[in-house]
Amino acid sequence: MFSIIQAAGWPIWPLLLASIIAVALIIERAAALRRVKIVPPGLLHSAMANYRQQGVTEEQLLRLEGSSPLGLVLAAGMRNAGSSREIMKEAIEEAGRGVAHDLERFLTSLGTIASIAPLMGLFGTVVGMIEIFGSPTASGNNPQALAHGISVALYNTGFGLIIAIPAMIFYRHFRALVDGFLVEMEQEAVKLVEIMQGQRK
């Protein structure tokens, strides 16, 4: 493997750096975007049970906010329990925008790596081809040496694709996860508003 990296030349080093960053982002997002951490099951039910027993208390709201992103959204609605439906919805939407921003953290970087890795690989291949054909000792008289030089130059393109394909798969997967979580949180928030406004039991 190290011999391939050496043979591919200096353009492969940015690709190696991009691959390390991509792996780190994938691991971080996989750990952060777990369902049990984002939308814990039964959270709305337990929050409503506490609300019916004790009303809205600051301690309860702080505990709810610290429990999960869904808890943060629900707590924003419960803080405005005595207000109109519109004010509750505005508070929930404002909290939801902040939660959505946090859930999408690093996804742009991962998508960027997935998009530019093939281009970086192609750049490395072009540099390698320029070095092969621009060399004063061009291997035009030796077809084997020329073929070897071209294969070495193509390592960059291959490595760029190896980085881009998994990065794009995980980027799309995480985007779909975030979109699903946001829909679930919106549904739970609507239930909260309806229960607290007396429109649902």
N, C-alpha and C positions, 0 to 999 in steps of 0.2 A: 504493500500500500504506500509506504513512504517513498519507494522508488518511483511510483506513478506520480506522486505529488512533485517530486524533484523533476521528473521528466516533463511535466505539464508547464513548468516555468512559473514566473512570478504572478501571472494573472490568476492562478488558482488560489492564492492566499486570501484575496477578498471573498472568494466563494467559500473557503473554509470558515472564515469569520462569520459570513452570513448563515452558514449551516449551524454553527454553534449558537448563534442568537436565535435562530428558528427553533432549535430543539429546546432551548431554555424557555422561550415563549410558549411552546406547546405544553411543556410540563407545568408551567405556572398556571396557564388557563385551564388545563385539565383538572388541576387541584382546586382552582377557585370556582369553576363552573359546575359544581356538583349539586344535584337537585336538593339534597338534604340541607345544604348550606344556603341555597337561594330561596326556595319555596318549601319550607318544612311542612310536612303533612299535619293537618289539624291545628295549625297556628291560629287561623281565624276563629275556629270553634273555641279554643282555650281563651283567646282574647275577649270574645263575647261573653264567655262564662264569668271571667273576672270582672268585666264591665257590669254585668247584671248584679254581681255580688257586692262590689265595692264602688261602682261608678268609675270615673276617670281620675286616676291618681298619678302624680308625677313619677313616683317610683315604678308604677306599672308601665307608663309610657317609655321611661328610660330602659327598662328591661326589654320591652318589645322592640325598641329601636336597635338595641344591641344584639338581638337574636339573629337577624337575617335581613337581607334587602327587602323581602316581603314585609317583615315586621316594621321596617322604617316607613314603608308606604302606608301601612295600616295605622301606625302611630300618628302620622301626619293628619289622617282623617279623624282620628279619635280626639286629637287636640282641639278640633273645631266641632266637637259633638253638639254644642249648643247653638251652632250657627245654621244658616240655611243650607239646603242641598248644594247650591251652586258654590258656596264658599268652601264646603267640604271637598267638592270635586276639584276645585282650583288648587287647594292645598295638596291633595293626593297627586294631581298631575304634576305639580312642581316637584314634589318628592320623587315621583316616577321618572322625571327627566334626569335628575341627579343619579338615580339608581341605574338607569339605562346607560348613562355615560360611564359609570364605574364598571358595569358588566362588559362593555365594549372595549375596555382598556386593553391595549397592546394588539387588538385584532387588526388595526390599520397597519401596524408594523409587520405583522405576520403576512398580511395580504400583499404588502409592498415587496417583501422578500420573495414571495411566490411569483410575483409578476416580473421582477427584475433579474432573478437568478438565471433564467435562460439567456437573457441579454448579456449578462456578465460572462456566462460561459461562451457565448458567441464571440464576444470581444476577445476573450482569451484565445479562441481558435484563430481569429483574424490576426492577432499579434503573432501567434505561432507560425502562421502561414507566411506572414511578411518576413519573419526572421529566416524561414527556410529558403524562400525564393530571393530574398535580398542579400543573402550571405555571399561574400566574395568567393567562397568555396562552395558554390551552389552544387547540390547533389544531382544535377541534371544528367551527369554521366553515369550515375549509379542509381538505377531504379529502386533497388532495395532500400538504400539509405533515404531516398525521397519518400517511399511508402512509409518507412518507419517515422520519418519526421511528420508526415501528415497525420498518422495515427496518434502520435504524441499530442499534436495540436488539437485533435478532436477530443482528447480527455477533458478539456475544459467544458465543451458543450455537453458531454455526457454527465459531468459532475453537476453542471448547472441544472440539468433536467432532473437528476436524482434529488436535488434540493427542492426544486420547484414543485414537483408532483405531490410529495407528502405535505408540504407547506400549504398548498392550495386545498388539498383534501381536508386538513385540519381547520383551515380558515373557514371553509364552507360549513363544516360540522359545527364549529363554535358559533358562527353566525346564526345557524338554525337553532341551536340551543338557546342563545340569548333571545331571539325572537319568540320562541316558545315560552320562555320564562316570563317575558314581558306581557304576553297575552294572558298567562295564568294569573299574574299579579293584578292585571287590569280587571279580570273577572272577580277575583277575591275582593278587590277594592269596591267594585260595584255592589257586591253582596253586603259589604260593611256599611256603605252609605244607605242602602235600602233598609237594613236592619235598624240602624241608628235613627233613621227618619221614620220608623214605624211602618214601612211599606212591606216588610218581610219579617217573618218570625224566625 
